[in-house]
Amino acid sequence: MNINPEIIGFVAGGLSSALFIPQIIKILKEKSAEEISLLTCIIGIVSSGLWLWFGLEKSHISMIVTNGIAVAATAILLALKLNYTEEKN
């Protein structure tokens, strides 16, 4: 069985990209982000950003697409964290 590595990359990266989506939905429903760690958001953006950069350097489309989505999702999570933390203070 010969599976294209890009397919594996899309599946693995897709799962990683989707990691924060349930949390984003929960925050939007509850209008609270108390349980979210600011440090987790920052580490997520930096990590995904570096993987995105690596993917660009290596021209790996699966890494580019999935880590681009991961950076966006984590940036949304960070924005929600900052927004709902500001509202409480």
Residue pairs with C-beta under 8 A, 6 or more apart in sequence:
6 60
6 61
6 62
7 62
9 60
9 62
9 63
9 66
10 62
10 65
10 66
12 66
13 62
13 63
13 65
13 66
13 67
13 70
14 66
14 69
16 48
16 66
16 70
17 66
17 67
17 69
17 70
17 73
18 73
19 70
19 73
20 44
20 70
20 73
20 74
20 76
20 77
21 73
23 36
23 77
24 73
24 76
24 77
24 80
27 33
27 36
27 77
27 80
27 81
27 84
28 80
31 84
32 84
33 80
33 81
33 83
33 84
33 85
34 84
34 85
34 88
36 77
36 80
36 81
38 78
38 81
38 85
41 74
41 77
41 78
41 81
42 78
44 70
44 74
44 77
45 71
45 74
45 75
45 78
48 67
48 70
48 71
48 74
49 67
49 71
51 63
51 67
51 70
52 63
52 64
52 67
52 68
52 70
52 71
54 60
54 63
55 61
55 62
55 63
55 64
55 67
56 64
